[in-house]
């Protein structure tokens, strides 16, 4: 249920409603928009008479019933598109962001070279895995905290905010000390304890769609994060598993447009994991932006042939630089712009 407040509503009016909701063991999520202030009501059981009761409270204009199972992530809850602020970089709102970097942090030289190159080409954030979920227990699984320290070093020099994956609830505090965006990977999309833990940090969270997840399941996972009073969720379409074997996954361009229609959250695309083929990353990146994606997360590496993970889907630094002007052309053709990197002095 959504409670829409009048423009004349006071803080006391809002507090009275919150207190009454608490008596029903319900939570009221306050959202102050440009045109109106609303209170989103969530809980296990909402009494049938609550809407009528709330409409009699001072300061209330009217109430609305939310029909979607995901309440806070729904456009019924918030009609305006959300914008997530990452150290001054706005995700959503008309400027397309590009997050670039290697699948895994391998060494100081590798991450520093990559960070300098992708920033020079126009990337606005740096990605890199310090903890890697791998199908085989014998594959390289990341440098751990050392990898996070190297990412922080790259941020200090280039000003690029860090996007990195956290895999377990126990690691959230440590990763949050270094990262600017906590990434929840496809394999953990329905790890509900992890979702709640990253939600409690209040930090921006990049939530990847599970490899066999429906869009509704994806948005319900976002709901777990948002229900911890954390509105800073970025959805990421990264391809789903189908019967097709020509590509690593099947990149679901449909999902970008559908998610933006159903939810107010910003949506970005991962063409690297979506295709698994470096030569497919440029065309699918262009298609994703044309479909309305608010940005991209792209794997780039100084020497993909020698990468310890996912080299086959990583662009060379030269190919990444060649792609950026083409992305800018698509953004402009769809009445948007490309976000630009922050000045280093702002980010340090």
N, C-alpha and C positions, 0 to 999 in steps of 0.2 A: 504494500500500500504506500502511496505517496501523499503527503500532506503539503499542499501548496499554501504558502503564507502570503498575506497581503503585503503591499509595499509599506504599509504603516505599522507592521508588526514590530514589536520591541523585543529586546533580548529577554526580558522577563516573560513575555508570551511564549517564546521558544523554550525557555527553561521550564515553564509550567507543563508544556506538552511532553518534554523529555521525562519529567518526573512522573507524569501519568503513565507513559509508556513503560517506565521501569516497574510500576506496580503490576503490570501484566507480564513482566519478565520479557519485554521486547526491547529492541535496540533501535534508536533513531539516529540515522546518519544524515548529518546536516550538510547541504550543498548550497553554496551561495553563487548563483549564476548572475549573468549580466542583467537579465530581465526579471528574475524572481528567485526567492529563497524557498527551498523545499526541504522536507524531512522525509527520508526514505525509511519506512518501518519494516524491519525484518525480525523473524523469530520463528520458532517451531509451530506455534499455533496463534493465529490472529483472530480474535473474537469477531463474529459476524456483525456485531453491533458497534464495533470500534469506529468505523468510518462515520457513522451518524454522530457518535459521541464527539469525535474530534472536530467535526464541522461546527459544533456549538462553542468551541474554545475561542476566546478572544484572539484576534490576529490571524485566524485561519480563513482563507478564501474558499478553498474546496479541497476535496480528497479524490484520489484516483486509485483504481485497483490495477495492480501490475499482473498481467496474465502469464508472463514468462517465468519459467522455474528459476532462472538467474535474475535476481531483482536489481542489485546495485549496478551490474554491468549492462543492464538493458537500456535501450533508448526510451522506454516508457518511464524510466526513473530519471534520466537526464537527456533532454532532446539536443542540447548543445554538445558538439564533439569535444571530448576532453583533450587537454594538452598536458603532457608530462615533461617537467623541467628536470634536465640532467645537467647540473652545474652551469646553467645558463643556456644550454642547448635545448630548444623546444622540439619535442617529438609530437607531431600533430599540429594542426593550425595552419597548414599551407606551405610549409618549408620542408622539403624532403631531406631526411638525414641519411647518411651512409656510414655504417659501422664496418670497419675493415680491419683485417689482421689475420694472423695464422690460426689454424685449428688449435695447435698446441704451442705453448711457449717452450722453446728448446734451449735457448742460450741468450746471454745478454746481447751478443752481436746480432743474432737473428731478430729479436724483438725490437731492438733499437733501430736497425736498418729498416725494418718494416714500418715502424711507427713514423719515422721521418718521411719515408716515401709516400705513404698513404695520406699523410697530412698535406704534403706538397701537392698531391693530386686533388685534394679537396675533401677528403674524408673528415667527418666531424667527431667520430668516436673510434676507439681502438678495441678490437676484440682479441681474445687469446685465452686458451684453456690452460689452467693450472691443475685442475682436477678433471680427468677425462673418463667418461663411462665407455668402456670398450667391450665388444662382444666377447673377445678372448681375454682371459685373465693374464695372458702372457704378453699382450700388446702394451705399448708405452701408455702409461696412465697419468702422465703429468708430473711436473716438478713440485707440486704442492705449494707450500708457503713461499719457497724460493721463487717459484714462477710468479706469484702475486707481487713479491718485492720487485722483480724485474719489470712487471707491468707498471708498478707505481713509479719506478725510475723513468720509464718511457713517458708517462704522463707528465712528470716534472719537467722534462725537456720539451715536449711537444704541445702540452696543454690539452691533449685528447683525453676525455673521460674514458674510464675503463669499464668494459662489459665483460663479465666472466661468469662461468657456471659454478653454482654451488650444488652439491649432490646430496648432502645429508643435513638433517637439522642440527647435528652437533657441530658442523663446520660453519654455520651461518654467521656467528659472531666474528670468527676469524676472517672470513672472506669479506664481510661487511667493513672491516677495518681498512681494507685496501680498495675495494671496488666502488664504482659509482652507480652501476646497474647490476643487480643480481639476476643472473639468467637461470631459469628453470628449464632443463632440457626435456626433449620429447619423452624420454624414458621415465621421467619423474613428473609428468604432467598431472598424474593422479596420485602422487605421493602427498596425501592430504596433510600429514604432519609437517612436511617440508613447506608446503604452501602456506600454512598458518604461521610457521616460524619466519619465513621471509616477509610475510605480511606484517608481522609485529615490528619489524625494523622501521617501517615507514618509508623505506628507500624505494626508488624505482625498481620494478621487477619486469624482466622480459620473459614472457611465458610462451614457450614453444608448444605448438599443437602436437599431441601424441601421434605416433605413426599410424594408428588405426582409430583415432578419435573422431567422433562426430563433432560438428560445430557446436552443438548444444553442450556436449561434454566439455569441450574446450572452454566455453564461456562459464560453465559451472565451476571449473577449476579457477578461473579468474575470480569468481565469487568468493571462494575460500580466502583469497588474498585480501580482497576488498572488505570482507566482513571483519577483518582485523583493523578497521579504520584506516586502511591504506588504499587511497584511490589511484596510486601511481603505477598502473599496470599497462604494459605494452604487449599487445598480442603479436605473435610471430607465426606465420604460415611457413612450414618447412618441408612440405610434401608428405604424402601419405603412402602407405603400402598397398599396392594393388597387384594384379596378376602380371603386369608389365615388367619385363626384365631388361629392356634396352637402357633404362635409366635406374639410378639407385632408388629413387622414390618417384611418385607421380606428383608433380608440382600442381597443386590445386589452386589455380588462379581464381576460380569461382569463389573460393573461401574468402578471399580478400574483400570482394564486393559484398558478399553475404554478411560477413562479420561486421563490416562498417554500416550496413543497413540495420542489423539487429542490435548492435552495441555502439556506445559512444566512445569506446576506448580506441586509441590509435592502433593501427595495424601495420606491421612491417613484414617483409618477405625475406626468406633465406633461399636464394637460388642455388647456392652451393650444395647444401644438403638436399634440396629439392630435386636436383638433377644428378649429382654425383659425377658430372662430366664438366671439366673446366670450359670446354668450347661451347657448352650450352648456357653457361652462366650469363654472358652478355645478352643474348636474346631474351632469356627469361627475366632478367633484371628489367629490361625495357618494358616487357609485357606487364610485369607486376606494377611498375609505376603507372603505366597507362590504365591499369585496372583500378587505380586509386590508392595503392599502398602509400603509407606515410614515410616509408624509407626502406632501406635494404641492409642486410647484414651479409657481408661477402668475405670469403676466405681469400687471402692474398699472402704470398710467401716469396722470399728472395730466390729460392731454388726448389720449386715444387717436386722435382724428381727425387730430391733427397729429403723431403719432409718426413718426419717420423709418423705422421698421421694425416690421412686425407689429402695427400699430395695431388691425387688425380682430379680433385674438384677445386683445387686452388689456382687462382690466377697468378701469373707472374706480376711483379710490381709494374712492369712495362705495360702489360695487358690491362691492369687495373687503371693505370693513368689514361690509357686510350679509351676506356669505357666511360670515364667520368663526363666528358663533354657530351656524349650521346645521351646520358641520363639527364643532363641539364636541358637538352633539347626537348625531351619528353615532358619534363616538369613544366617547362614554359608552354608547351603545346596544350597542357591541361590546366593552364591558368594557375600554376604554382611556381615556386622557386626551389633552388637547392640551398639547404642550410650551409653555412660557412663555418670553418673552424674558429674557435675562440682564440683570442690573443693569449699567449702563454702566461703573461703576468696575471691574467684573470683566473686561470685555472690552478696555478701553483698554490 
